Amino acid sequence: MIAVGVPYPGGPEVLRLVELPTPQPRAGQIRIRTAAAAVNPTDTVYRQLGPRPEEGLAPPWIPGMELAGVVDAVGPAAGGMPEWSAGDRVMAIVMPRRRLGGAYAAQVVVPADAAAAIPPGVDDAAAATLPMNGLTVHSALQHLALAPGQVLGVTGAAGAVGGYAIELAKVAGLRVVADASDADAALVRGLGADVVVPRSKDPAAEVAAFRAAVPGGVDALLDAAVLDAAALGIVRDGGALATVRFWAGPSERGIRIHPVMVRDHLHDGAALARLAELVVAGRLTLRVAATHPAAEAATAHRRLEAGGTRGRLVLTF
């Protein structure tokens, strides 16, 4: 089968099409014939650094954490696992740091409980943008555990994670204060933010903008802009901060820090299915910035790293 591989760490130019053996599903697994795989910042980091030595993974390494396609093989039944049939349209989350690699492949084997059905009327490219980013926000909101009416701050609100954070927070009955550039302010308001504050590349100015809107600080913050320690100033004393790149402190003023580990949700197809229901209900918006054939993966990575992408870039197979 064809896959997009990383033969050695480097820039986008190292990405190339490779031929690999077709993987076979084992008990409790399904194989998906990939139609689309989303391109995420975590993919570019994997390309730049490769796996950790202790992971013992031989190149080429296959990036990608979320995909959509059609089930084309089902492994032997395993107790308690969802049942799928060949021909089912599914989306799934997958961990690339494994021998079989990630989502940038024509056929991908995942646990049966990593997948959820694609709702009718949702195309493959759009479906591929939901699993990792949607489950990231789902996990963050679970950790933050806010009550209806409390205030959630969102940095990086115009991005894929930020957009889902706004919409899922509104589903949960929260008040949302989100940042945006002038060019993105209408987008962020359209996603449901109650208050939009100016986004700044200067962390101190970013904190000041949030504090001007919420003088006491927000009850919790989902830091999709990866401000890390600088984001603490946005949060009230005793509040909470969800981070998306593993930053865990030190904290201050009694603020709880929750690094979101999407790998904790690699078997959470049930939560993914609930997110899909919100898509059908018009409460969650899937945003595709552009699609590229798998052979143009390097172009997609360059576009993502250049910044300014709104919605996800998606590779098609």
Contacts in CASP RR format, 6 or more apart in sequence:
PFRMAT RR
TARGET T0000
AUTHOR 0000-0000-0000
METHOD contacts of the structure
MODEL  1
MIAVGVPYPGGPEVLRLVELPTPQPRAGQIRIRTAAAAVNPTDTVYRQLG
PRPEEGLAPPWIPGMELAGVVDAVGPAAGGMPEWSAGDRVMAIVMPRRRL
GGAYAAQVVVPADAAAAIPPGVDDAAAATLPMNGLTVHSALQHLALAPGQ
VLGVTGAAGAVGGYAIELAKVAGLRVVADASDADAALVRGLGADVVVPRS
KDPAAEVAAFRAAVPGGVDALLDAAVLDAAALGIVRDGGALATVRFWAGP
SERGIRIHPVMVRDHLHDGAALARLAELVVAGRLTLRVAATHPAAEAATA
HRRLEAGGTRGRLVLTF
1 19 0 8 1.000
1 20 0 8 1.000
1 21 0 8 1.000
1 22 0 8 1.000
1 23 0 8 1.000
1 105 0 8 1.000
1 106 0 8 1.000
1 107 0 8 1.000
2 17 0 8 1.000
2 18 0 8 1.000
2 19 0 8 1.000
2 20 0 8 1.000
2 105 0 8 1.000
2 106 0 8 1.000
2 294 0 8 1.000
2 317 0 8 1.000
3 17 0 8 1.000
3 18 0 8 1.000
3 19 0 8 1.000
3 20 0 8 1.000
3 60 0 8 1.000
3 62 0 8 1.000
3 104 0 8 1.000
3 105 0 8 1.000
3 106 0 8 1.000
4 15 0 8 1.000
4 16 0 8 1.000
4 17 0 8 1.000
4 18 0 8 1.000
4 62 0 8 1.000
4 63 0 8 1.000
4 104 0 8 1.000
4 105 0 8 1.000
4 294 0 8 1.000
4 297 0 8 1.000
4 315 0 8 1.000
5 15 0 8 1.000
5 16 0 8 1.000
5 17 0 8 1.000
5 18 0 8 1.000
5 59 0 8 1.000
5 60 0 8 1.000
5 61 0 8 1.000
5 62 0 8 1.000
5 63 0 8 1.000
5 104 0 8 1.000
6 14 0 8 1.000
6 15 0 8 1.000
6 46 0 8 1.000
6 47 0 8 1.000
6 50 0 8 1.000
6 59 0 8 1.000
6 60 0 8 1.000
6 61 0 8 1.000
6 62 0 8 1.000
6 63 0 8 1.000
7 14 0 8 1.000
7 16 0 8 1.000
7 18 0 8 1.000
7 59 0 8 1.000
7 60 0 8 1.000
8 14 0 8 1.000
8 59 0 8 1.000
9 47 0 8 1.000
9 48 0 8 1.000
9 49 0 8 1.000
9 50 0 8 1.000
10 47 0 8 1.000
10 48 0 8 1.000
11 47 0 8 1.000
11 48 0 8 1.000
11 301 0 8 1.000
12 44 0 8 1.000
12 47 0 8 1.000
12 297 0 8 1.000
12 298 0 8 1.000
12 299 0 8 1.000
12 301 0 8 1.000
12 302 0 8 1.000
12 305 0 8 1.000
13 298 0 8 1.000
14 47 0 8 1.000
15 47 0 8 1.000
15 297 0 8 1.000
15 298 0 8 1.000
15 301 0 8 1.000
16 60 0 8 1.000
17 294 0 8 1.000
17 295 0 8 1.000
18 60 0 8 1.000
20 60 0 8 1.000
20 62 0 8 1.000
20 105 0 8 1.000
22 107 0 8 1.000
23 31 0 8 1.000
23 100 0 8 1.000
23 107 0 8 1.000
23 108 0 8 1.000
23 109 0 8 1.000
24 31 0 8 1.000
24 73 0 8 1.000
24 109 0 8 1.000
25 31 0 8 1.000
25 73 0 8 1.000
25 74 0 8 1.000
25 75 0 8 1.000
25 109 0 8 1.000
26 75 0 8 1.000
26 76 0 8 1.000
26 109 0 8 1.000
27 75 0 8 1.000
27 76 0 8 1.000
27 77 0 8 1.000
27 78 0 8 1.000
28 75 0 8 1.000
28 76 0 8 1.000
28 77 0 8 1.000
28 78 0 8 1.000
28 79 0 8 1.000
28 81 0 8 1.000
28 111 0 8 1.000
28 112 0 8 1.000
29 75 0 8 1.000
29 109 0 8 1.000
29 110 0 8 1.000
29 111 0 8 1.000
29 112 0 8 1.000
30 71 0 8 1.000
30 73 0 8 1.000
30 74 0 8 1.000
30 75 0 8 1.000
30 84 0 8 1.000
30 90 0 8 1.000
30 109 0 8 1.000
30 110 0 8 1.000
30 111 0 8 1.000
30 112 0 8 1.000
30 115 0 8 1.000
31 71 0 8 1.000
31 72 0 8 1.000
31 73 0 8 1.000
31 74 0 8 1.000
31 75 0 8 1.000
31 107 0 8 1.000
31 108 0 8 1.000
31 109 0 8 1.000
32 67 0 8 1.000
32 69 0 8 1.000
32 70 0 8 1.000
32 71 0 8 1.000
32 72 0 8 1.000
32 90 0 8 1.000
32 92 0 8 1.000
32 107 0 8 1.000
32 108 0 8 1.000
32 109 0 8 1.000
32 110 0 8 1.000
32 115 0 8 1.000
33 69 0 8 1.000
33 70 0 8 1.000
33 71 0 8 1.000
33 72 0 8 1.000
33 106 0 8 1.000
33 107 0 8 1.000
34 67 0 8 1.000
34 68 0 8 1.000
34 69 0 8 1.000
34 103 0 8 1.000
34 105 0 8 1.000
34 106 0 8 1.000
34 107 0 8 1.000
34 108 0 8 1.000
34 317 0 8 1.000
35 67 0 8 1.000
35 68 0 8 1.000
35 69 0 8 1.000
35 70 0 8 1.000
35 124 0 8 1.000
35 125 0 8 1.000
35 128 0 8 1.000
35 316 0 8 1.000
35 317 0 8 1.000
36 67 0 8 1.000
36 68 0 8 1.000
36 69 0 8 1.000
36 124 0 8 1.000
36 125 0 8 1.000
36 127 0 8 1.000
36 128 0 8 1.000
36 291 0 8 1.000
36 314 0 8 1.000
36 315 0 8 1.000
36 316 0 8 1.000
36 317 0 8 1.000
37 64 0 8 1.000
37 66 0 8 1.000
37 67 0 8 1.000
37 68 0 8 1.000
37 103 0 8 1.000
37 104 0 8 1.000
37 105 0 8 1.000
37 128 0 8 1.000
37 294 0 8 1.000
37 314 0 8 1.000
37 315 0 8 1.000
37 317 0 8 1.000
38 64 0 8 1.000
38 65 0 8 1.000
38 66 0 8 1.000
38 67 0 8 1.000
38 103 0 8 1.000
38 128 0 8 1.000
38 129 0 8 1.000
38 132 0 8 1.000
38 133 0 8 1.000
38 312 0 8 1.000
38 313 0 8 1.000
38 314 0 8 1.000
38 315 0 8 1.000
39 64 0 8 1.000
39 297 0 8 1.000
39 300 0 8 1.000
39 301 0 8 1.000
39 304 0 8 1.000
39 312 0 8 1.000
39 313 0 8 1.000
39 314 0 8 1.000
39 315 0 8 1.000
40 64 0 8 1.000
40 65 0 8 1.000
40 66 0 8 1.000
40 132 0 8 1.000
40 133 0 8 1.000
40 160 0 8 1.000
40 304 0 8 1.000
40 312 0 8 1.000
41 304 0 8 1.000
42 64 0 8 1.000
42 65 0 8 1.000
42 132 0 8 1.000
43 63 0 8 1.000
43 64 0 8 1.000
43 65 0 8 1.000
43 96 0 8 1.000
43 104 0 8 1.000
43 301 0 8 1.000
44 301 0 8 1.000
44 304 0 8 1.000
44 305 0 8 1.000
46 61 0 8 1.000
46 63 0 8 1.000
46 64 0 8 1.000
46 96 0 8 1.000
46 97 0 8 1.000
47 63 0 8 1.000
47 301 0 8 1.000
50 61 0 8 1.000
51 57 0 8 1.000
51 61 0 8 1.000
51 97 0 8 1.000
55 97 0 8 1.000
57 97 0 8 1.000
57 98 0 8 1.000
57 99 0 8 1.000
57 101 0 8 1.000
61 96 0 8 1.000
61 101 0 8 1.000
62 96 0 8 1.000
62 100 0 8 1.000
62 101 0 8 1.000
62 102 0 8 1.000
62 103 0 8 1.000
62 104 0 8 1.000
62 105 0 8 1.000
63 96 0 8 1.000
63 102 0 8 1.000
63 103 0 8 1.000
63 104 0 8 1.000
64 94 0 8 1.000
64 96 0 8 1.000
64 102 0 8 1.000
64 103 0 8 1.000
64 104 0 8 1.000
65 93 0 8 1.000
65 94 0 8 1.000
65 95 0 8 1.000
65 96 0 8 1.000
65 102 0 8 1.000
65 103 0 8 1.000
65 131 0 8 1.000
65 132 0 8 1.000
65 262 0 8 1.000
66 91 0 8 1.000
66 92 0 8 1.000
66 93 0 8 1.000
66 94 0 8 1.000
66 103 0 8 1.000
66 128 0 8 1.000
66 129 0 8 1.000
66 130 0 8 1.000
66 131 0 8 1.000
66 132 0 8 1.000
66 133 0 8 1.000
67 91 0 8 1.000
67 92 0 8 1.000
67 94 0 8 1.000
67 103 0 8 1.000
67 108 0 8 1.000
67 128 0 8 1.000
67 131 0 8 1.000
68 89 0 8 1.000
68 90 0 8 1.000
68 91 0 8 1.000
68 92 0 8 1.000
68 118 0 8 1.000
68 124 0 8 1.000
68 125 0 8 1.000
68 127 0 8 1.000
68 128 0 8 1.000
69 89 0 8 1.000
69 90 0 8 1.000
69 91 0 8 1.000
69 118 0 8 1.000
69 124 0 8 1.000
69 127 0 8 1.000
70 87 0 8 1.000
70 88 0 8 1.000
70 89 0 8 1.000
70 90 0 8 1.000
71 84 0 8 1.000
71 85 0 8 1.000
71 86 0 8 1.000
71 87 0 8 1.000
71 88 0 8 1.000
71 90 0 8 1.000
71 115 0 8 1.000
72 86 0 8 1.000
72 87 0 8 1.000
72 107 0 8 1.000
73 86 0 8 1.000
74 84 0 8 1.000
74 85 0 8 1.000
74 86 0 8 1.000
74 112 0 8 1.000
77 83 0 8 1.000
78 112 0 8 1.000
81 111 0 8 1.000
81 112 0 8 1.000
81 113 0 8 1.000
82 112 0 8 1.000
82 113 0 8 1.000
82 115 0 8 1.000
82 269 0 8 1.000
83 112 0 8 1.000
84 90 0 8 1.000
84 112 0 8 1.000
84 115 0 8 1.000
88 117 0 8 1.000
89 117 0 8 1.000
89 118 0 8 1.000
89 124 0 8 1.000
89 127 0 8 1.000
90 115 0 8 1.000
90 116 0 8 1.000
90 117 0 8 1.000
90 118 0 8 1.000
91 115 0 8 1.000
91 116 0 8 1.000
91 118 0 8 1.000
91 127 0 8 1.000
91 128 0 8 1.000
91 130 0 8 1.000
91 131 0 8 1.000
91 272 0 8 1.000
91 276 0 8 1.000
92 108 0 8 1.000
92 110 0 8 1.000
92 114 0 8 1.000
92 115 0 8 1.000
92 116 0 8 1.000
92 131 0 8 1.000
92 269 0 8 1.000
92 272 0 8 1.000
93 110 0 8 1.000
93 114 0 8 1.000
93 131 0 8 1.000
93 132 0 8 1.000
93 135 0 8 1.000
93 262 0 8 1.000
93 265 0 8 1.000
93 266 0 8 1.000
93 268 0 8 1.000
93 269 0 8 1.000
93 272 0 8 1.000
94 101 0 8 1.000
94 102 0 8 1.000
94 103 0 8 1.000
94 108 0 8 1.000
94 110 0 8 1.000
94 114 0 8 1.000
94 266 0 8 1.000
95 101 0 8 1.000
95 102 0 8 1.000
95 263 0 8 1.000
95 266 0 8 1.000
96 102 0 8 1.000
96 103 0 8 1.000
100 108 0 8 1.000
100 109 0 8 1.000
102 108 0 8 1.000
103 128 0 8 1.000
104 294 0 8 1.000
104 297 0 8 1.000
104 315 0 8 1.000
105 317 0 8 1.000
106 294 0 8 1.000
106 317 0 8 1.000
111 266 0 8 1.000
111 267 0 8 1.000
113 267 0 8 1.000
113 268 0 8 1.000
113 269 0 8 1.000
113 270 0 8 1.000
114 266 0 8 1.000
114 267 0 8 1.000
114 268 0 8 1.000
114 269 0 8 1.000
115 269 0 8 1.000
115 272 0 8 1.000
116 131 0 8 1.000
116 269 0 8 1.000
116 270 0 8 1.000
116 272 0 8 1.000
116 273 0 8 1.000
116 275 0 8 1.000
116 276 0 8 1.000
117 273 0 8 1.000
117 276 0 8 1.000
118 124 0 8 1.000
118 127 0 8 1.000
118 276 0 8 1.000
119 276 0 8 1.000
119 277 0 8 1.000
119 279 0 8 1.000
119 280 0 8 1.000
122 276 0 8 1.000
122 279 0 8 1.000
122 280 0 8 1.000
122 286 0 8 1.000
124 316 0 8 1.000
125 288 0 8 1.000
125 291 0 8 1.000
125 314 0 8 1.000
125 316 0 8 1.000
126 286 0 8 1.000
126 287 0 8 1.000
126 288 0 8 1.000
127 286 0 8 1.000
128 312 0 8 1.000
128 314 0 8 1.000
129 160 0 8 1.000
129 286 0 8 1.000
129 287 0 8 1.000
129 288 0 8 1.000
129 311 0 8 1.000
129 312 0 8 1.000
129 314 0 8 1.000
130 272 0 8 1.000
130 275 0 8 1.000
130 276 0 8 1.000
130 279 0 8 1.000
130 284 0 8 1.000
130 286 0 8 1.000
131 272 0 8 1.000
132 262 0 8 1.000
133 160 0 8 1.000
133 161 0 8 1.000
133 164 0 8 1.000
133 312 0 8 1.000
134 161 0 8 1.000
134 164 0 8 1.000
134 168 0 8 1.000
134 272 0 8 1.000
134 275 0 8 1.000
135 262 0 8 1.000
135 265 0 8 1.000
135 268 0 8 1.000
135 271 0 8 1.000
135 272 0 8 1.000
135 275 0 8 1.000
136 161 0 8 1.000
136 164 0 8 1.000
136 244 0 8 1.000
136 260 0 8 1.000
136 262 0 8 1.000
137 161 0 8 1.000
137 162 0 8 1.000
137 164 0 8 1.000
137 165 0 8 1.000
137 168 0 8 1.000
137 222 0 8 1.000
138 168 0 8 1.000
138 265 0 8 1.000
138 268 0 8 1.000
138 271 0 8 1.000
138 275 0 8 1.000
139 260 0 8 1.000
139 261 0 8 1.000
139 262 0 8 1.000
139 264 0 8 1.000
139 265 0 8 1.000
140 165 0 8 1.000
140 222 0 8 1.000
140 242 0 8 1.000
140 244 0 8 1.000
140 258 0 8 1.000
140 260 0 8 1.000
141 165 0 8 1.000
141 168 0 8 1.000
141 169 0 8 1.000
141 172 0 8 1.000
141 222 0 8 1.000
141 242 0 8 1.000
143 240 0 8 1.000
143 242 0 8 1.000
143 258 0 8 1.000
143 260 0 8 1.000
144 152 0 8 1.000
144 220 0 8 1.000
144 222 0 8 1.000
144 240 0 8 1.000
144 242 0 8 1.000
144 258 0 8 1.000
145 240 0 8 1.000
146 152 0 8 1.000
146 172 0 8 1.000
146 174 0 8 1.000
146 219 0 8 1.000
146 220 0 8 1.000
146 240 0 8 1.000
148 172 0 8 1.000
148 173 0 8 1.000
148 174 0 8 1.000
149 173 0 8 1.000
149 174 0 8 1.000
149 175 0 8 1.000
150 174 0 8 1.000
150 175 0 8 1.000
150 219 0 8 1.000
150 220 0 8 1.000
151 174 0 8 1.000
151 175 0 8 1.000
151 176 0 8 1.000
151 177 0 8 1.000
151 214 0 8 1.000
151 217 0 8 1.000
151 218 0 8 1.000
151 219 0 8 1.000
151 220 0 8 1.000
152 165 0 8 1.000
152 169 0 8 1.000
152 174 0 8 1.000
152 175 0 8 1.000
152 176 0 8 1.000
152 177 0 8 1.000
152 218 0 8 1.000
152 219 0 8 1.000
152 220 0 8 1.000
152 221 0 8 1.000
152 222 0 8 1.000
153 176 0 8 1.000
153 177 0 8 1.000
153 178 0 8 1.000
153 210 0 8 1.000
153 218 0 8 1.000
153 220 0 8 1.000
153 221 0 8 1.000
153 222 0 8 1.000
153 234 0 8 1.000
154 162 0 8 1.000
154 163 0 8 1.000
154 165 0 8 1.000
154 166 0 8 1.000
154 169 0 8 1.000
154 176 0 8 1.000
154 177 0 8 1.000
154 178 0 8 1.000
154 179 0 8 1.000
154 193 0 8 1.000
154 221 0 8 1.000
154 222 0 8 1.000
154 224 0 8 1.000
155 178 0 8 1.000
155 179 0 8 1.000
155 199 0 8 1.000
155 206 0 8 1.000
155 221 0 8 1.000
155 222 0 8 1.000
155 223 0 8 1.000
155 224 0 8 1.000
155 225 0 8 1.000
155 227 0 8 1.000
155 231 0 8 1.000
155 234 0 8 1.000
156 162 0 8 1.000
156 178 0 8 1.000
156 179 0 8 1.000
156 199 0 8 1.000
156 224 0 8 1.000
156 225 0 8 1.000
157 163 0 8 1.000
157 165 0 8 1.000
157 166 0 8 1.000
157 178 0 8 1.000
157 179 0 8 1.000
157 180 0 8 1.000
157 184 0 8 1.000
157 188 0 8 1.000
157 191 0 8 1.000
157 193 0 8 1.000
157 196 0 8 1.000
157 199 0 8 1.000
157 224 0 8 1.000
158 180 0 8 1.000
158 181 0 8 1.000
158 184 0 8 1.000
158 187 0 8 1.000
158 188 0 8 1.000
158 199 0 8 1.000
158 310 0 8 1.000
159 224 0 8 1.000
159 309 0 8 1.000
159 310 0 8 1.000
159 311 0 8 1.000
160 287 0 8 1.000
160 311 0 8 1.000
160 312 0 8 1.000
161 222 0 8 1.000
161 224 0 8 1.000
161 244 0 8 1.000
162 178 0 8 1.000
162 222 0 8 1.000
162 224 0 8 1.000
163 188 0 8 1.000
163 191 0 8 1.000
163 285 0 8 1.000
163 287 0 8 1.000
164 284 0 8 1.000
165 176 0 8 1.000
165 222 0 8 1.000
165 224 0 8 1.000
166 176 0 8 1.000
166 178 0 8 1.000
166 188 0 8 1.000
166 191 0 8 1.000
166 192 0 8 1.000
166 193 0 8 1.000
167 191 0 8 1.000
167 192 0 8 1.000
167 278 0 8 1.000
167 283 0 8 1.000
167 284 0 8 1.000
167 285 0 8 1.000
168 278 0 8 1.000
168 284 0 8 1.000
169 176 0 8 1.000
169 222 0 8 1.000
170 176 0 8 1.000
170 192 0 8 1.000
170 283 0 8 1.000
171 278 0 8 1.000
171 283 0 8 1.000
171 284 0 8 1.000
175 194 0 8 1.000
175 195 0 8 1.000
176 192 0 8 1.000
176 193 0 8 1.000
176 194 0 8 1.000
176 195 0 8 1.000
177 193 0 8 1.000
177 194 0 8 1.000
177 195 0 8 1.000
177 196 0 8 1.000
177 197 0 8 1.000
177 210 0 8 1.000
177 213 0 8 1.000
177 214 0 8 1.000
177 218 0 8 1.000
178 188 0 8 1.000
178 191 0 8 1.000
178 193 0 8 1.000
178 195 0 8 1.000
178 196 0 8 1.000
178 197 0 8 1.000
179 188 0 8 1.000
179 196 0 8 1.000
179 197 0 8 1.000
179 198 0 8 1.000
179 199 0 8 1.000
179 206 0 8 1.000
179 209 0 8 1.000
179 210 0 8 1.000
179 225 0 8 1.000
180 187 0 8 1.000
180 188 0 8 1.000
180 193 0 8 1.000
180 196 0 8 1.000
180 197 0 8 1.000
180 198 0 8 1.000
180 199 0 8 1.000
181 198 0 8 1.000
181 199 0 8 1.000
182 198 0 8 1.000
184 199 0 8 1.000
184 310 0 8 1.000
185 196 0 8 1.000
187 310 0 8 1.000
188 196 0 8 1.000
189 196 0 8 1.000
191 285 0 8 1.000
195 213 0 8 1.000
195 214 0 8 1.000
197 209 0 8 1.000
197 210 0 8 1.000
197 212 0 8 1.000
197 213 0 8 1.000
198 205 0 8 1.000
198 209 0 8 1.000
199 206 0 8 1.000
199 209 0 8 1.000
199 225 0 8 1.000
200 206 0 8 1.000
200 209 0 8 1.000
203 227 0 8 1.000
203 230 0 8 1.000
203 231 0 8 1.000
204 230 0 8 1.000
206 225 0 8 1.000
206 227 0 8 1.000
206 230 0 8 1.000
206 234 0 8 1.000
207 230 0 8 1.000
207 231 0 8 1.000
207 233 0 8 1.000
207 234 0 8 1.000
210 217 0 8 1.000
210 218 0 8 1.000
210 233 0 8 1.000
210 234 0 8 1.000
211 217 0 8 1.000
211 233 0 8 1.000
211 234 0 8 1.000
214 236 0 8 1.000
216 236 0 8 1.000
217 233 0 8 1.000
217 234 0 8 1.000
217 235 0 8 1.000
217 236 0 8 1.000
218 234 0 8 1.000
218 235 0 8 1.000
218 236 0 8 1.000
219 235 0 8 1.000
219 236 0 8 1.000
219 239 0 8 1.000
219 240 0 8 1.000
220 235 0 8 1.000
220 239 0 8 1.000
220 240 0 8 1.000
220 241 0 8 1.000
220 242 0 8 1.000
221 231 0 8 1.000
221 234 0 8 1.000
221 235 0 8 1.000
221 240 0 8 1.000
221 241 0 8 1.000
221 242 0 8 1.000
222 242 0 8 1.000
222 244 0 8 1.000
223 231 0 8 1.000
223 241 0 8 1.000
223 242 0 8 1.000
223 243 0 8 1.000
223 244 0 8 1.000
224 244 0 8 1.000
225 231 0 8 1.000
226 243 0 8 1.000
226 244 0 8 1.000
226 245 0 8 1.000
226 247 0 8 1.000
228 243 0 8 1.000
228 245 0 8 1.000
228 247 0 8 1.000
228 249 0 8 1.000
229 247 0 8 1.000
229 249 0 8 1.000
229 250 0 8 1.000
231 241 0 8 1.000
231 243 0 8 1.000
232 241 0 8 1.000
232 251 0 8 1.000
232 252 0 8 1.000
232 253 0 8 1.000
232 255 0 8 1.000
235 241 0 8 1.000
235 253 0 8 1.000
235 255 0 8 1.000
237 253 0 8 1.000
237 254 0 8 1.000
237 255 0 8 1.000
238 253 0 8 1.000
238 254 0 8 1.000
238 255 0 8 1.000
238 256 0 8 1.000
239 254 0 8 1.000
239 255 0 8 1.000
239 256 0 8 1.000
240 255 0 8 1.000
240 256 0 8 1.000
240 257 0 8 1.000
240 258 0 8 1.000
241 251 0 8 1.000
241 255 0 8 1.000
241 256 0 8 1.000
241 257 0 8 1.000
241 258 0 8 1.000
242 258 0 8 1.000
242 259 0 8 1.000
242 260 0 8 1.000
243 257 0 8 1.000
243 258 0 8 1.000
243 259 0 8 1.000
243 260 0 8 1.000
244 259 0 8 1.000
244 260 0 8 1.000
245 259 0 8 1.000
246 259 0 8 1.000
246 261 0 8 1.000
247 257 0 8 1.000
247 259 0 8 1.000
248 257 0 8 1.000
248 259 0 8 1.000
249 257 0 8 1.000
251 257 0 8 1.000
265 271 0 8 1.000
275 284 0 8 1.000
278 284 0 8 1.000
279 285 0 8 1.000
279 286 0 8 1.000
287 310 0 8 1.000
287 311 0 8 1.000
287 312 0 8 1.000
288 311 0 8 1.000
288 312 0 8 1.000
288 314 0 8 1.000
289 309 0 8 1.000
289 310 0 8 1.000
289 311 0 8 1.000
289 312 0 8 1.000
289 313 0 8 1.000
290 300 0 8 1.000
290 303 0 8 1.000
290 313 0 8 1.000
290 314 0 8 1.000
291 313 0 8 1.000
291 314 0 8 1.000
291 315 0 8 1.000
291 316 0 8 1.000
292 299 0 8 1.000
292 300 0 8 1.000
292 313 0 8 1.000
292 314 0 8 1.000
292 315 0 8 1.000
292 316 0 8 1.000
293 315 0 8 1.000
293 316 0 8 1.000
294 315 0 8 1.000
294 316 0 8 1.000
294 317 0 8 1.000
296 315 0 8 1.000
297 315 0 8 1.000
300 313 0 8 1.000
300 315 0 8 1.000
303 309 0 8 1.000
303 313 0 8 1.000
304 313 0 8 1.000
END
